[in-house]
Amino acid sequence: MPELIDLHATAMGEFDRRVRAVGTADWGRPTPCRDWDVHDLVDHLVTEQLWVPHLLSGGRVRDLAEDLAGDNLGEEPAATWAIASREARLAWLSPGALERTVHLSMGDAPGEHYLWEMTFDLAVHAWDLARAVGADERLDPGLVAELRVWTGDRPLGPAPMFEAPAAVPDGASPQDRLLALTGRTP
């Protein structure tokens, strides 16, 4: 079984590859995420990465919420993503990051749980971004397999972050089954 930190690197690479595929005319394209275009989706992931160093160093959401409200992409979205993702990755690689207690908006959680959530979000949104810009939608099969184990193949919606699970046909791929848990229709 791969280490979680390595799965995170794979998921981050999946999203990074899709960000690099976004063309100048693609930023306004719709995504599978209701109410988000490509710009909004990438901004969401950039903002998540900007939270990581702060939260892993013991910070609280309320301390940075105002600073990270609004659009964080700026004039060079791909460059902003590259910097934010690099800094987040470095924070995850710091000694003891997975054992720390992280003060999330939903309450305190172990760093390992936070990293699973971030890994899942990167992977699912990599697919969203690929779908939006017409890039390769295939995710790393090992990453998909481990995320299915982590989710326990349980539906993740309906909930604030996900729609009700989508139906999948018999014989659907593991990736399609994973995405369907979030209400996405592969």
N, C-alpha and C positions, 0 to 999 in steps of 0.2 A: 504494500500500500504506500503510495507517495506521501511525503510529508505535506502537511497543510500549507506551510510556507511556500513549497514548490508549486502546489496547486494554485495558490494565489498568484505566483509569477506567471503561470500559464494563463490564468484568467485575465490578468492585466495585459499580457501579450496579445490575447484575443481582442480585447477592446482597443488596444493601441493600433493594431493592424487595421481595424475598421476606421478609426479616426484618421489614419493616414490615407484612407481611400475616399474621404469626403472631399468632393470638388467644390470650387467656389460657388457654383449654383445650387449645391445640395443643402446648404444650411437651413433653408426654409421648407425642406421636404417633410411631409408627415411621417411619423413613426408608428409602430404598433402600440405605443404608449399613448393612450387617449389624452388629448390636449397638449401633447409635446411634439414639436418639430425637432429636426436634427440638432439645431442650436440648443434647444432646451434640454435635450437628452444629454448632450456632451457637457453642458453646463452643470447638470445634476451630478454627473460622475466626477467632474473637476471639483465641485464643491465637496463631495464626499471625501475626495483625496485630501483636500485642504484641511478637513477636520482631523485626519488621522494623527499627525504629529502632536497636535494640541491634546487630543483625548488620551493618547498613549503616554503622554507626559504627566497625566493626572488632572488635566484641565476639565472644566465642566462646560456643557453646552451653553449655558447662559453667559459665560465669559466671552464667547466668540460669536454668538448668534447674530448680533447686529452687524459685525464686520463682514460676515459671510452672507448676509441677506442680499438678494438681488442677483444680478448677472456678474459672474466671475470670469467669463471667457476673455473679455477684452478684444483687442483688434487682431490678435493672432491666436485663434482658438487652438490650433494643433500644438503650437509652442506652449501655450498655457497648460494644456493637457500634459505635455511631456514633462514640464517642470513639476506640476502638482503630483503626478504619478511617481516621479523619481523621488520626491521628498517623502511621500507616503510609504513607498517601498523601503526607503532607508529607515524610517521609523519602525516598520514591521520587523526589519532585520536587527534592530537593537536588542541587546541581551535582555531576556526576561519579558519581552513584549507580550508574549502569549499568556504569561502567568499574571499579568497586571489586572487590576480591577479597573474597568473603563466606565466612566460616568456618562451613559448614553441618555438620550431624551426619554426613553422608555424605562430607565432605571439602571442600576449598576449591573454590569455583566463581566464575565471573564474575558480577557483579551482574545482567547481562542475562539469564543463564540462570536465576538465582533469580527474576527478575521474570516470565519465561515460566512457570515452575512455579507461581508465585502466581496468575498470571492464569488459567492452566488450572484450578487448584484452585477458585478463586472461581466460574468459569463452571460447572463440573461440579456443584459443591455448590449453586449457585443452582437448578439443575434438581432436585437431590435435595430441596431445601427446598420448592420449588414442588410437587413430587409429594406430599410429606408433608402439606402443609397445603391442598392443592386449589387452589393459585394457578396463574396462567398459566405454563405450562412452556416457552413459546417463548423461546429465547435470541436475542440480536441476531445476524442472519445474517452480518454482516461479521466479528464476533467468532468465530463458529463456523468460518467459512471460514479465517481466519488460524490458528486453533488446529489445524485439520486439516492445514494446511501445516506447522506447527511439529511436530506429531506424526508427520508423514509417513504418516499413516493406518496406522501400525504398531500392532499390539496392545500394550497396556500391561500386560497380565497374562497368565497368573497371576504375581503378584508380591506382595510384602507389602502394597502399597497398593491393588491392583486384582484383581478376579476375572478369570478367563479371558474373552476376548472373547465377546460375545453374538452370536448369528446375527441378521442383518437381512435382510429380504426384498429382492428386486430392486426397484429404484425407491425404496428408503428415502431419507428426507430427509438432507441433510448433517448436521443436528443428531443424528438418530438414529444415523447412522454413527459420529459422533464419540463419542457416549455408549456405543455398543456396544464401542468399543475398550477401555473400562474395565470391561466386564462388565455394564453396566447394560442393562436391557431397557426401552427407551422405550415 
